Amino acid sequence: MPDKVFTLDDLKRILIAGAGADEAVDLDGDILHQRFDALGYESLALLETLSRIENEFDIALDDGVLTEESTPAQLIDAVNAVVEAARLAV
């Protein structure tokens, strides 16, 4: 597994590719600690986002990540923890 880190830019790109962006939300603003629902992303959009993250980073995320990680910062930390664990397991 490459030494790749999941970043806010990765998340924004994947969110927009999978579900678009609410025109009322500025994803270039300070969104790290805003809840996904406040950013206009509902559970179906987040499922698509998780699927895209898993495919791109070649990882498997726990289904509970959607209920436990409600902000971009929390999701980024969770993804990077799985990426790091997968890297160490190789």
PDB file of N, CA, C and O in Angstrom:
ATOM      1  N   MET A   1       0.855  -1.181   0.000  1.00  0.00           N
ATOM      2  CA  MET A   1       0.000   0.000   0.000  1.00  0.00           C
ATOM      3  C   MET A   1       0.897   1.239   0.000  1.00  0.00           C
ATOM      4  O   MET A   1       1.837   1.334   0.789  1.00  0.00           O
ATOM      5  N   PRO A   2       0.604   2.168  -0.875  1.00  0.00           N
ATOM      6  CA  PRO A   2       1.416   3.379  -0.919  1.00  0.00           C
ATOM      7  C   PRO A   2       1.243   4.214   0.345  1.00  0.00           C
ATOM      8  O   PRO A   2       0.244   4.099   1.056  1.00  0.00           O
ATOM      9  N   ASP A   3       2.229   5.049   0.605  1.00  0.00           N
ATOM     10  CA  ASP A   3       2.161   5.940   1.762  1.00  0.00           C
ATOM     11  C   ASP A   3       1.300   7.143   1.418  1.00  0.00           C
ATOM     12  O   ASP A   3       1.799   8.262   1.303  1.00  0.00           O
ATOM     13  N   LYS A   4       0.038   6.915   1.259  1.00  0.00           N
ATOM     14  CA  LYS A   4      -0.890   7.969   0.874  1.00  0.00           C
ATOM     15  C   LYS A   4      -1.671   8.410   2.107  1.00  0.00           C
ATOM     16  O   LYS A   4      -2.029   7.594   2.956  1.00  0.00           O
ATOM     17  N   VAL A   5      -1.928   9.700   2.191  1.00  0.00           N
ATOM     18  CA  VAL A   5      -2.695  10.262   3.293  1.00  0.00           C
ATOM     19  C   VAL A   5      -3.974  10.857   2.715  1.00  0.00           C
ATOM     20  O   VAL A   5      -3.953  11.507   1.670  1.00  0.00           O
ATOM     21  N   PHE A   6      -5.074  10.629   3.402  1.00  0.00           N
ATOM     22  CA  PHE A   6      -6.366  11.161   2.994  1.00  0.00           C
ATOM     23  C   PHE A   6      -6.481  12.582   3.529  1.00  0.00           C
ATOM     24  O   PHE A   6      -6.359  12.812   4.732  1.00  0.00           O
ATOM     25  N   THR A   7      -6.717  13.532   2.633  1.00  0.00           N
ATOM     26  CA  THR A   7      -6.725  14.949   3.009  1.00  0.00           C
ATOM     27  C   THR A   7      -8.110  15.566   2.826  1.00  0.00           C
ATOM     28  O   THR A   7      -9.016  14.954   2.261  1.00  0.00           O
ATOM     29  N   LEU A   8      -8.245  16.777   3.314  1.00  0.00           N
ATOM     30  CA  LEU A   8      -9.486  17.521   3.113  1.00  0.00           C
ATOM     31  C   LEU A   8      -9.730  17.739   1.621  1.00  0.00           C
ATOM     32  O   LEU A   8     -10.873  17.666   1.170  1.00  0.00           O
ATOM     33  N   ASP A   9      -8.686  18.002   0.857  1.00  0.00           N
ATOM     34  CA  ASP A   9      -8.842  18.171  -0.587  1.00  0.00           C
ATOM     35  C   ASP A   9      -9.356  16.892  -1.243  1.00  0.00           C
ATOM     36  O   ASP A   9     -10.188  16.949  -2.149  1.00  0.00           O
ATOM     37  N   ASP A  10      -8.860  15.730  -0.787  1.00  0.00           N
ATOM     38  CA  ASP A  10      -9.377  14.449  -1.293  1.00  0.00           C
ATOM     39  C   ASP A  10     -10.864  14.325  -0.987  1.00  0.00           C
ATOM     40  O   ASP A  10     -11.655  13.952  -1.853  1.00  0.00           O
ATOM     41  N   LEU A  11     -11.237  14.639   0.246  1.00  0.00           N
ATOM     42  CA  LEU A  11     -12.639  14.533   0.648  1.00  0.00           C
ATOM     43  C   LEU A  11     -13.522  15.453  -0.185  1.00  0.00           C
ATOM     44  O   LEU A  11     -14.575  15.030  -0.663  1.00  0.00           O
ATOM     45  N   LYS A  12     -13.113  16.689  -0.363  1.00  0.00           N
ATOM     46  CA  LYS A  12     -13.910  17.629  -1.165  1.00  0.00           C
ATOM     47  C   LYS A  12     -14.089  17.110  -2.584  1.00  0.00           C
ATOM     48  O   LYS A  12     -15.194  17.135  -3.124  1.00  0.00           O
ATOM     49  N   ARG A  13     -12.998  16.640  -3.189  1.00  0.00           N
ATOM     50  CA  ARG A  13     -13.053  16.125  -4.556  1.00  0.00           C
ATOM     51  C   ARG A  13     -14.013  14.946  -4.661  1.00  0.00           C
ATOM     52  O   ARG A  13     -14.809  14.862  -5.596  1.00  0.00           O
ATOM     53  N   ILE A  14     -13.932  14.044  -3.699  1.00  0.00           N
ATOM     54  CA  ILE A  14     -14.787  12.850  -3.720  1.00  0.00           C
ATOM     55  C   ILE A  14     -16.242  13.211  -3.436  1.00  0.00           C
ATOM     56  O   ILE A  14     -17.145  12.661  -4.067  1.00  0.00           O
ATOM     57  N   LEU A  15     -16.481  14.123  -2.501  1.00  0.00           N
ATOM     58  CA  LEU A  15     -17.854  14.567  -2.225  1.00  0.00           C
ATOM     59  C   LEU A  15     -18.498  15.167  -3.478  1.00  0.00           C
ATOM     60  O   LEU A  15     -19.635  14.840  -3.820  1.00  0.00           O
ATOM     61  N   ILE A  16     -17.763  16.041  -4.150  1.00  0.00           N
ATOM     62  CA  ILE A  16     -18.307  16.706  -5.343  1.00  0.00           C
ATOM     63  C   ILE A  16     -18.519  15.705  -6.472  1.00  0.00           C
ATOM     64  O   ILE A  16     -19.532  15.770  -7.169  1.00  0.00           O
ATOM     65  N   ALA A  17     -17.577  14.779  -6.664  1.00  0.00           N
ATOM     66  CA  ALA A  17     -17.703  13.788  -7.728  1.00  0.00           C
ATOM     67  C   ALA A  17     -18.883  12.853  -7.496  1.00  0.00           C
ATOM     68  O   ALA A  17     -19.570  12.462  -8.439  1.00  0.00           O
ATOM     69  N   GLY A  18     -19.110  12.499  -6.237  1.00  0.00           N
ATOM     70  CA  GLY A  18     -20.156  11.529  -5.940  1.00  0.00           C
ATOM     71  C   GLY A  18     -21.528  12.107  -5.723  1.00  0.00           C
ATOM     72  O   GLY A  18     -22.533  11.464  -6.026  1.00  0.00           O
ATOM     73  N   ALA A  19     -21.582  13.318  -5.200  1.00  0.00           N
ATOM     74  CA  ALA A  19     -22.890  13.850  -4.817  1.00  0.00           C
ATOM     75  C   ALA A  19     -23.081  15.311  -5.203  1.00  0.00           C
ATOM     76  O   ALA A  19     -24.149  15.879  -4.974  1.00  0.00           O
ATOM     77  N   GLY A  20     -22.067  15.915  -5.778  1.00  0.00           N
ATOM     78  CA  GLY A  20     -22.191  17.327  -6.116  1.00  0.00           C
ATOM     79  C   GLY A  20     -22.002  18.181  -4.879  1.00  0.00           C
ATOM     80  O   GLY A  20     -21.585  17.699  -3.826  1.00  0.00           O
ATOM     81  N   ALA A  21     -22.311  19.440  -5.024  1.00  0.00           N
ATOM     82  CA  ALA A  21     -22.180  20.367  -3.903  1.00  0.00           C
ATOM     83  C   ALA A  21     -23.388  21.279  -3.878  1.00  0.00           C
ATOM     84  O   ALA A  21     -23.825  21.781  -4.913  1.00  0.00           O
ATOM     85  N   ASP A  22     -23.919  21.488  -2.697  1.00  0.00           N
ATOM     86  CA  ASP A  22     -25.015  22.421  -2.508  1.00  0.00           C
ATOM     87  C   ASP A  22     -24.483  23.822  -2.803  1.00  0.00           C
ATOM     88  O   ASP A  22     -23.479  24.240  -2.227  1.00  0.00           O
ATOM     89  N   GLU A  23     -25.145  24.535  -3.687  1.00  0.00           N
ATOM     90  CA  GLU A  23     -24.670  25.866  -4.067  1.00  0.00           C
ATOM     91  C   GLU A  23     -24.618  26.828  -2.878  1.00  0.00           C
ATOM     92  O   GLU A  23     -23.899  27.826  -2.920  1.00  0.00           O
ATOM     93  N   ALA A  24     -25.364  26.538  -1.836  1.00  0.00           N
ATOM     94  CA  ALA A  24     -25.384  27.410  -0.660  1.00  0.00           C
ATOM     95  C   ALA A  24     -24.193  27.146   0.264  1.00  0.00           C
ATOM     96  O   ALA A  24     -23.959  27.908   1.202  1.00  0.00           O
ATOM     97  N   VAL A  25     -23.441  26.073   0.005  1.00  0.00           N
ATOM     98  CA  VAL A  25     -22.327  25.699   0.862  1.00  0.00           C
ATOM     99  C   VAL A  25     -21.016  25.987   0.144  1.00  0.00           C
ATOM    100  O   VAL A  25     -20.829  25.593  -1.007  1.00  0.00           O
ATOM    101  N   ASP A  26     -20.124  26.667   0.822  1.00  0.00           N
ATOM    102  CA  ASP A  26     -18.809  26.962   0.281  1.00  0.00           C
ATOM    103  C   ASP A  26     -17.835  25.913   0.798  1.00  0.00           C
ATOM    104  O   ASP A  26     -17.341  26.018   1.921  1.00  0.00           O
ATOM    105  N   LEU A  27     -17.556  24.893  -0.027  1.00  0.00           N
ATOM    106  CA  LEU A  27     -16.638  23.847   0.403  1.00  0.00           C
ATOM    107  C   LEU A  27     -15.203  24.350   0.517  1.00  0.00           C
ATOM    108  O   LEU A  27     -14.350  23.666   1.082  1.00  0.00           O
ATOM    109  N   ASP A  28     -14.936  25.526  -0.007  1.00  0.00           N
ATOM    110  CA  ASP A  28     -13.603  26.101   0.134  1.00  0.00           C
ATOM    111  C   ASP A  28     -13.461  26.864   1.449  1.00  0.00           C
ATOM    112  O   ASP A  28     -12.367  27.303   1.804  1.00  0.00           O
ATOM    113  N   GLY A  29     -14.565  27.017   2.163  1.00  0.00           N
ATOM    114  CA  GLY A  29     -14.526  27.683   3.462  1.00  0.00           C
ATOM    115  C   GLY A  29     -14.031  26.732   4.537  1.00  0.00           C
ATOM    116  O   GLY A  29     -13.534  25.647   4.235  1.00  0.00           O
ATOM    117  N   ASP A  30     -14.166  27.134   5.772  1.00  0.00           N
ATOM    118  CA  ASP A  30     -13.728  26.330   6.908  1.00  0.00           C
ATOM    119  C   ASP A  30     -14.811  25.301   7.240  1.00  0.00           C
ATOM    120  O   ASP A  30     -15.718  25.568   8.029  1.00  0.00           O
ATOM    121  N   ILE A  31     -14.700  24.129   6.629  1.00  0.00           N
ATOM    122  CA  ILE A  31     -15.738  23.101   6.794  1.00  0.00           C
ATOM    123  C   ILE A  31     -15.303  21.952   7.682  1.00  0.00           C
ATOM    124  O   ILE A  31     -16.108  21.062   7.953  1.00  0.00           O
ATOM    125  N   LEU A  32     -14.069  21.936   8.141  1.00  0.00           N
ATOM    126  CA  LEU A  32     -13.545  20.789   8.878  1.00  0.00           C
ATOM    127  C   LEU A  32     -14.433  20.338  10.024  1.00  0.00           C
ATOM    128  O   LEU A  32     -14.585  19.137  10.247  1.00  0.00           O
ATOM    129  N   HIS A  33     -15.019  21.273  10.751  1.00  0.00           N
ATOM    130  CA  HIS A  33     -15.781  20.899  11.949  1.00  0.00           C
ATOM    131  C   HIS A  33     -17.284  21.126  11.798  1.00  0.00           C
ATOM    132  O   HIS A  33     -18.020  21.137  12.784  1.00  0.00           O
ATOM    133  N   GLN A  34     -17.727  21.304  10.567  1.00  0.00           N
ATOM    134  CA  GLN A  34     -19.167  21.410  10.314  1.00  0.00           C
ATOM    135  C   GLN A  34     -19.728  20.010  10.082  1.00  0.00           C
ATOM    136  O   GLN A  34     -19.072  19.151   9.492  1.00  0.00           O
ATOM    137  N   ARG A  35     -20.931  19.802  10.548  1.00  0.00           N
ATOM    138  CA  ARG A  35     -21.575  18.500  10.353  1.00  0.00           C
ATOM    139  C   ARG A  35     -21.915  18.314   8.874  1.00  0.00           C
ATOM    140  O   ARG A  35     -22.253  19.272   8.178  1.00  0.00           O
ATOM    141  N   PHE A  36     -21.821  17.065   8.404  1.00  0.00           N
ATOM    142  CA  PHE A  36     -22.122  16.784   7.005  1.00  0.00           C
ATOM    143  C   PHE A  36     -23.543  17.197   6.633  1.00  0.00           C
ATOM    144  O   PHE A  36     -23.772  17.699   5.532  1.00  0.00           O
ATOM    145  N   ASP A  37     -24.494  16.993   7.534  1.00  0.00           N
ATOM    146  CA  ASP A  37     -25.871  17.382   7.205  1.00  0.00           C
ATOM    147  C   ASP A  37     -25.992  18.896   7.044  1.00  0.00           C
ATOM    148  O   ASP A  37     -26.788  19.360   6.227  1.00  0.00           O
ATOM    149  N   ALA A  38     -25.228  19.668   7.799  1.00  0.00           N
ATOM    150  CA  ALA A  38     -25.230  21.128   7.638  1.00  0.00           C
ATOM    151  C   ALA A  38     -24.594  21.545   6.316  1.00  0.00           C
ATOM    152  O   ALA A  38     -24.883  22.619   5.789  1.00  0.00           O
ATOM    153  N   LEU A  39     -23.727  20.686   5.787  1.00  0.00           N
ATOM    154  CA  LEU A  39     -23.096  20.945   4.493  1.00  0.00           C
ATOM    155  C   LEU A  39     -23.969  20.472   3.323  1.00  0.00           C
ATOM    156  O   LEU A  39     -23.617  20.664   2.159  1.00  0.00           O
ATOM    157  N   GLY A  40     -25.106  19.855   3.647  1.00  0.00           N
ATOM    158  CA  GLY A  40     -26.024  19.411   2.602  1.00  0.00           C
ATOM    159  C   GLY A  40     -25.834  17.972   2.157  1.00  0.00           C
ATOM    160  O   GLY A  40     -26.385  17.568   1.133  1.00  0.00           O
ATOM    161  N   TYR A  41     -25.065  17.187   2.906  1.00  0.00           N
ATOM    162  CA  TYR A  41     -24.817  15.795   2.530  1.00  0.00           C
ATOM    163  C   TYR A  41     -25.604  14.857   3.439  1.00  0.00           C
ATOM    164  O   TYR A  41     -25.368  14.789   4.645  1.00  0.00           O
ATOM    165  N   GLU A  42     -26.532  14.148   2.839  1.00  0.00           N
ATOM    166  CA  GLU A  42     -27.365  13.189   3.563  1.00  0.00           C
ATOM    167  C   GLU A  42     -26.724  11.799   3.513  1.00  0.00           C
ATOM    168  O   GLU A  42     -25.668  11.626   2.905  1.00  0.00           O
ATOM    169  N   SER A  43     -27.342  10.833   4.134  1.00  0.00           N
ATOM    170  CA  SER A  43     -26.748   9.501   4.283  1.00  0.00           C
ATOM    171  C   SER A  43     -26.446   8.821   2.946  1.00  0.00           C
ATOM    172  O   SER A  43     -25.416   8.158   2.820  1.00  0.00           O
ATOM    173  N   LEU A  44     -27.311   8.968   1.957  1.00  0.00           N
ATOM    174  CA  LEU A  44     -27.056   8.329   0.665  1.00  0.00           C
ATOM    175  C   LEU A  44     -25.809   8.911   0.004  1.00  0.00           C
ATOM    176  O   LEU A  44     -24.998   8.169  -0.551  1.00  0.00           O
ATOM    177  N   ALA A  45     -25.655  10.213   0.060  1.00  0.00           N
ATOM    178  CA  ALA A  45     -24.463  10.861  -0.504  1.00  0.00           C
ATOM    179  C   ALA A  45     -23.207  10.424   0.252  1.00  0.00           C
ATOM    180  O   ALA A  45     -22.147  10.244  -0.348  1.00  0.00           O
ATOM    181  N   LEU A  46     -23.331  10.257   1.553  1.00  0.00           N
ATOM    182  CA  LEU A  46     -22.176   9.832   2.341  1.00  0.00           C
ATOM    183  C   LEU A  46     -21.822   8.372   2.082  1.00  0.00           C
ATOM    184  O   LEU A  46     -20.646   8.009   2.107  1.00  0.00           O
ATOM    185  N   LEU A  47     -22.816   7.537   1.834  1.00  0.00           N
ATOM    186  CA  LEU A  47     -22.538   6.142   1.459  1.00  0.00           C
ATOM    187  C   LEU A  47     -21.754   6.094   0.160  1.00  0.00           C
ATOM    188  O   LEU A  47     -20.788   5.341   0.037  1.00  0.00           O
ATOM    189  N   GLU A  48     -22.168   6.892  -0.802  1.00  0.00           N
ATOM    190  CA  GLU A  48     -21.446   6.972  -2.071  1.00  0.00           C
ATOM    191  C   GLU A  48     -20.028   7.486  -1.840  1.00  0.00           C
ATOM    192  O   GLU A  48     -19.082   6.988  -2.449  1.00  0.00           O
ATOM    193  N   THR A  49     -19.879   8.461  -0.979  1.00  0.00           N
ATOM    194  CA  THR A  49     -18.563   9.015  -0.663  1.00  0.00           C
ATOM    195  C   THR A  49     -17.668   7.943  -0.045  1.00  0.00           C
ATOM    196  O   THR A  49     -16.511   7.796  -0.440  1.00  0.00           O
ATOM    197  N   LEU A  50     -18.199   7.195   0.923  1.00  0.00           N
ATOM    198  CA  LEU A  50     -17.407   6.139   1.557  1.00  0.00           C
ATOM    199  C   LEU A  50     -16.998   5.082   0.549  1.00  0.00           C
ATOM    200  O   LEU A  50     -15.864   4.605   0.583  1.00  0.00           O
ATOM    201  N   SER A  51     -17.892   4.713  -0.339  1.00  0.00           N
ATOM    202  CA  SER A  51     -17.576   3.732  -1.372  1.00  0.00           C
ATOM    203  C   SER A  51     -16.442   4.218  -2.258  1.00  0.00           C
ATOM    204  O   SER A  51     -15.541   3.449  -2.596  1.00  0.00           O
ATOM    205  N   ARG A  52     -16.479   5.481  -2.634  1.00  0.00           N
ATOM    206  CA  ARG A  52     -15.423   6.051  -3.470  1.00  0.00           C
ATOM    207  C   ARG A  52     -14.094   6.115  -2.720  1.00  0.00           C
ATOM    208  O   ARG A  52     -13.038   5.873  -3.305  1.00  0.00           O
ATOM    209  N   ILE A  53     -14.143   6.436  -1.441  1.00  0.00           N
ATOM    210  CA  ILE A  53     -12.923   6.466  -0.637  1.00  0.00           C
ATOM    211  C   ILE A  53     -12.318   5.065  -0.561  1.00  0.00           C
ATOM    212  O   ILE A  53     -11.115   4.888  -0.752  1.00  0.00           O
ATOM    213  N   GLU A  54     -13.160   4.076  -0.281  1.00  0.00           N
ATOM    214  CA  GLU A  54     -12.686   2.695  -0.184  1.00  0.00           C
ATOM    215  C   GLU A  54     -12.026   2.253  -1.485  1.00  0.00           C
ATOM    216  O   GLU A  54     -10.959   1.639  -1.467  1.00  0.00           O
ATOM    217  N   ASN A  55     -12.654   2.561  -2.602  1.00  0.00           N
ATOM    218  CA  ASN A  55     -12.101   2.152  -3.896  1.00  0.00           C
ATOM    219  C   ASN A  55     -10.791   2.864  -4.197  1.00  0.00           C
ATOM    220  O   ASN A  55      -9.827   2.235  -4.636  1.00  0.00           O
ATOM    221  N   GLU A  56     -10.750   4.158  -3.966  1.00  0.00           N
ATOM    222  CA  GLU A  56      -9.557   4.931  -4.301  1.00  0.00           C
ATOM    223  C   GLU A  56      -8.372   4.602  -3.402  1.00  0.00           C
ATOM    224  O   GLU A  56      -7.231   4.568  -3.863  1.00  0.00           O
ATOM    225  N   PHE A  57      -8.638   4.360  -2.120  1.00  0.00           N
ATOM    226  CA  PHE A  57      -7.558   4.129  -1.174  1.00  0.00           C
ATOM    227  C   PHE A  57      -7.353   2.643  -0.869  1.00  0.00           C
ATOM    228  O   PHE A  57      -6.499   2.285  -0.058  1.00  0.00           O
ATOM    229  N   ASP A  58      -8.137   1.783  -1.518  1.00  0.00           N
ATOM    230  CA  ASP A  58      -8.017   0.333  -1.369  1.00  0.00           C
ATOM    231  C   ASP A  58      -8.078  -0.083   0.099  1.00  0.00           C
ATOM    232  O   ASP A  58      -7.209  -0.792   0.606  1.00  0.00           O
ATOM    233  N   ILE A  59      -9.141   0.384   0.762  1.00  0.00           N
ATOM    234  CA  ILE A  59      -9.364   0.065   2.167  1.00  0.00           C
ATOM    235  C   ILE A  59     -10.823  -0.346   2.359  1.00  0.00           C
ATOM    236  O   ILE A  59     -11.650  -0.179   1.462  1.00  0.00           O
ATOM    237  N   ALA A  60     -11.123  -0.878   3.529  1.00  0.00           N
ATOM    238  CA  ALA A  60     -12.504  -1.188   3.900  1.00  0.00           C
ATOM    239  C   ALA A  60     -12.822  -0.408   5.175  1.00  0.00           C
ATOM    240  O   ALA A  60     -12.153  -0.554   6.198  1.00  0.00           O
ATOM    241  N   LEU A  61     -13.853   0.417   5.086  1.00  0.00           N
ATOM    242  CA  LEU A  61     -14.268   1.207   6.240  1.00  0.00           C
ATOM    243  C   LEU A  61     -15.423   0.518   6.951  1.00  0.00           C
ATOM    244  O   LEU A  61     -16.276  -0.094   6.308  1.00  0.00           O
ATOM    245  N   ASP A  62     -15.451   0.614   8.252  1.00  0.00           N
ATOM    246  CA  ASP A  62     -16.530   0.058   9.052  1.00  0.00           C
ATOM    247  C   ASP A  62     -17.830   0.777   8.725  1.00  0.00           C
ATOM    248  O   ASP A  62     -17.830   1.993   8.530  1.00  0.00           O
ATOM    249  N   ASP A  63     -18.931   0.050   8.664  1.00  0.00           N
ATOM    250  CA  ASP A  63     -20.229   0.655   8.361  1.00  0.00           C
ATOM    251  C   ASP A  63     -20.615   1.725   9.379  1.00  0.00           C
ATOM    252  O   ASP A  63     -21.347   2.656   9.043  1.00  0.00           O
ATOM    253  N   GLY A  64     -20.144   1.609  10.590  1.00  0.00           N
ATOM    254  CA  GLY A  64     -20.481   2.562  11.633  1.00  0.00           C
ATOM    255  C   GLY A  64     -19.811   3.911  11.469  1.00  0.00           C
ATOM    256  O   GLY A  64     -20.133   4.850  12.197  1.00  0.00           O
ATOM    257  N   VAL A  65     -18.887   4.029  10.529  1.00  0.00           N
ATOM    258  CA  VAL A  65     -18.178   5.281  10.344  1.00  0.00           C
ATOM    259  C   VAL A  65     -19.144   6.426  10.029  1.00  0.00           C
ATOM    260  O   VAL A  65     -18.875   7.575  10.382  1.00  0.00           O
ATOM    261  N   LEU A  66     -20.239   6.130   9.385  1.00  0.00           N
ATOM    262  CA  LEU A  66     -21.211   7.179   9.052  1.00  0.00           C
ATOM    263  C   LEU A  66     -21.917   7.727  10.276  1.00  0.00           C
ATOM    264  O   LEU A  66     -22.240   8.914  10.324  1.00  0.00           O
ATOM    265  N   THR A  67     -22.156   6.899  11.245  1.00  0.00           N
ATOM    266  CA  THR A  67     -22.849   7.379  12.442  1.00  0.00           C
ATOM    267  C   THR A  67     -21.873   7.962  13.463  1.00  0.00           C
ATOM    268  O   THR A  67     -22.250   8.802  14.281  1.00  0.00           O
ATOM    269  N   GLU A  68     -20.625   7.517  13.413  1.00  0.00           N
ATOM    270  CA  GLU A  68     -19.641   7.974  14.386  1.00  0.00           C
ATOM    271  C   GLU A  68     -18.901   9.230  13.942  1.00  0.00           C
ATOM    272  O   GLU A  68     -18.506  10.046  14.775  1.00  0.00           O
ATOM    273  N   GLU A  69     -18.716   9.386  12.656  1.00  0.00           N
ATOM    274  CA  GLU A  69     -17.923  10.500  12.138  1.00  0.00           C
ATOM    275  C   GLU A  69     -18.852  11.481  11.431  1.00  0.00           C
ATOM    276  O   GLU A  69     -19.238  11.259  10.283  1.00  0.00           O
ATOM    277  N   SER A  70     -19.203  12.544  12.102  1.00  0.00           N
ATOM    278  CA  SER A  70     -20.217  13.451  11.559  1.00  0.00           C
ATOM    279  C   SER A  70     -19.653  14.730  10.967  1.00  0.00           C
ATOM    280  O   SER A  70     -20.406  15.563  10.465  1.00  0.00           O
ATOM    281  N   THR A  71     -18.316  14.899  11.020  1.00  0.00           N
ATOM    282  CA  THR A  71     -17.697  16.088  10.431  1.00  0.00           C
ATOM    283  C   THR A  71     -16.564  15.647   9.502  1.00  0.00           C
ATOM    284  O   THR A  71     -16.054  14.535   9.640  1.00  0.00           O
ATOM    285  N   PRO A  72     -16.170  16.490   8.573  1.00  0.00           N
ATOM    286  CA  PRO A  72     -15.037  16.149   7.720  1.00  0.00           C
ATOM    287  C   PRO A  72     -13.774  15.815   8.518  1.00  0.00           C
ATOM    288  O   PRO A  72     -13.070  14.866   8.174  1.00  0.00           O
ATOM    289  N   ALA A  73     -13.476  16.569   9.569  1.00  0.00           N
ATOM    290  CA  ALA A  73     -12.276  16.300  10.372  1.00  0.00           C
ATOM    291  C   ALA A  73     -12.319  14.894  10.965  1.00  0.00           C
ATOM    292  O   ALA A  73     -11.317  14.180  10.944  1.00  0.00           O
ATOM    293  N   GLN A  74     -13.472  14.497  11.492  1.00  0.00           N
ATOM    294  CA  GLN A  74     -13.602  13.166  12.084  1.00  0.00           C
ATOM    295  C   GLN A  74     -13.465  12.077  11.028  1.00  0.00           C
ATOM    296  O   GLN A  74     -12.814  11.061  11.266  1.00  0.00           O
ATOM    297  N   LEU A  75     -14.071  12.281   9.871  1.00  0.00           N
ATOM    298  CA  LEU A  75     -13.985  11.285   8.809  1.00  0.00           C
ATOM    299  C   LEU A  75     -12.551  11.173   8.293  1.00  0.00           C
ATOM    300  O   LEU A  75     -12.064  10.065   8.070  1.00  0.00           O
ATOM    301  N   ILE A  76     -11.877  12.287   8.103  1.00  0.00           N
ATOM    302  CA  ILE A  76     -10.494  12.270   7.642  1.00  0.00           C
ATOM    303  C   ILE A  76      -9.619  11.491   8.626  1.00  0.00           C
ATOM    304  O   ILE A  76      -8.797  10.674   8.210  1.00  0.00           O
ATOM    305  N   ASP A  77      -9.787  11.737   9.909  1.00  0.00           N
ATOM    306  CA  ASP A  77      -9.012  11.012  10.928  1.00  0.00           C
ATOM    307  C   ASP A  77      -9.308   9.515  10.878  1.00  0.00           C
ATOM    308  O   ASP A  77      -8.390   8.700  10.967  1.00  0.00           O
ATOM    309  N   ALA A  78     -10.579   9.148  10.735  1.00  0.00           N
ATOM    310  CA  ALA A  78     -10.964   7.735  10.687  1.00  0.00           C
ATOM    311  C   ALA A  78     -10.378   7.053   9.457  1.00  0.00           C
ATOM    312  O   ALA A  78      -9.860   5.940   9.552  1.00  0.00           O
ATOM    313  N   VAL A  79     -10.456   7.710   8.309  1.00  0.00           N
ATOM    314  CA  VAL A  79      -9.906   7.126   7.077  1.00  0.00           C
ATOM    315  C   VAL A  79      -8.402   6.960   7.211  1.00  0.00           C
ATOM    316  O   VAL A  79      -7.864   5.908   6.868  1.00  0.00           O
ATOM    317  N   ASN A  80      -7.722   7.974   7.701  1.00  0.00           N
ATOM    318  CA  ASN A  80      -6.263   7.880   7.837  1.00  0.00           C
ATOM    319  C   ASN A  80      -5.842   6.799   8.824  1.00  0.00           C
ATOM    320  O   ASN A  80      -4.785   6.192   8.647  1.00  0.00           O
ATOM    321  N   ALA A  81      -6.629   6.544   9.845  1.00  0.00           N
ATOM    322  CA  ALA A  81      -6.328   5.468  10.785  1.00  0.00           C
ATOM    323  C   ALA A  81      -6.402   4.112  10.075  1.00  0.00           C
ATOM    324  O   ALA A  81      -5.562   3.243  10.304  1.00  0.00           O
ATOM    325  N   VAL A  82      -7.406   3.937   9.215  1.00  0.00           N
ATOM    326  CA  VAL A  82      -7.536   2.668   8.471  1.00  0.00           C
ATOM    327  C   VAL A  82      -6.428   2.553   7.432  1.00  0.00           C
ATOM    328  O   VAL A  82      -5.863   1.475   7.249  1.00  0.00           O
ATOM    329  N   VAL A  83      -6.111   3.651   6.749  1.00  0.00           N
ATOM    330  CA  VAL A  83      -5.028   3.646   5.762  1.00  0.00           C
ATOM    331  C   VAL A  83      -3.710   3.269   6.438  1.00  0.00           C
ATOM    332  O   VAL A  83      -2.955   2.450   5.914  1.00  0.00           O
ATOM    333  N   GLU A  84      -3.437   3.853   7.580  1.00  0.00           N
ATOM    334  CA  GLU A  84      -2.201   3.558   8.305  1.00  0.00           C
ATOM    335  C   GLU A  84      -2.162   2.108   8.785  1.00  0.00           C
ATOM    336  O   GLU A  84      -1.122   1.456   8.690  1.00  0.00           O
ATOM    337  N   ALA A  85      -3.281   1.598   9.298  1.00  0.00           N
ATOM    338  CA  ALA A  85      -3.332   0.206   9.738  1.00  0.00           C
ATOM    339  C   ALA A  85      -3.099  -0.747   8.572  1.00  0.00           C
ATOM    340  O   ALA A  85      -2.405  -1.752   8.718  1.00  0.00           O
ATOM    341  N   ALA A  86      -3.678  -0.434   7.416  1.00  0.00           N
ATOM    342  CA  ALA A  86      -3.477  -1.268   6.230  1.00  0.00           C
ATOM    343  C   ALA A  86      -2.024  -1.216   5.779  1.00  0.00           C
ATOM    344  O   ALA A  86      -1.460  -2.229   5.366  1.00  0.00           O
ATOM    345  N   ARG A  87      -1.421  -0.039   5.859  1.00  0.00           N
ATOM    346  CA  ARG A  87      -0.015   0.103   5.463  1.00  0.00           C
ATOM    347  C   ARG A  87       0.884  -0.723   6.388  1.00  0.00           C
ATOM    348  O   ARG A  87       1.814  -1.384   5.926  1.00  0.00           O
ATOM    349  N   LEU A  88       0.608  -0.683   7.676  1.00  0.00           N
ATOM    350  CA  LEU A  88       1.423  -1.422   8.638  1.00  0.00           C
ATOM    351  C   LEU A  88       1.222  -2.932   8.539  1.00  0.00           C
ATOM    352  O   LEU A  88       2.104  -3.707   8.906  1.00  0.00           O
ATOM    353  N   ALA A  89       0.070  -3.340   8.046  1.00  0.00           N
ATOM    354  CA  ALA A  89      -0.237  -4.779   7.948  1.00  0.00           C
ATOM    355  C   ALA A  89       0.462  -5.428   6.760  1.00  0.00           C
ATOM    356  O   ALA A  89       0.513  -6.654   6.665  1.00  0.00           O
ATOM    357  N   VAL A  90       0.997  -4.621   5.861  1.00  0.00           N
ATOM    358  CA  VAL A  90       1.647  -5.168   4.668  1.00  0.00           C
ATOM    359  C   VAL A  90       3.010  -5.679   4.988  1.00  0.00           C
ATOM    360  O   VAL A  90       3.706  -6.176   4.103  1.00  0.00           O
TER     361      VAL A  90
END
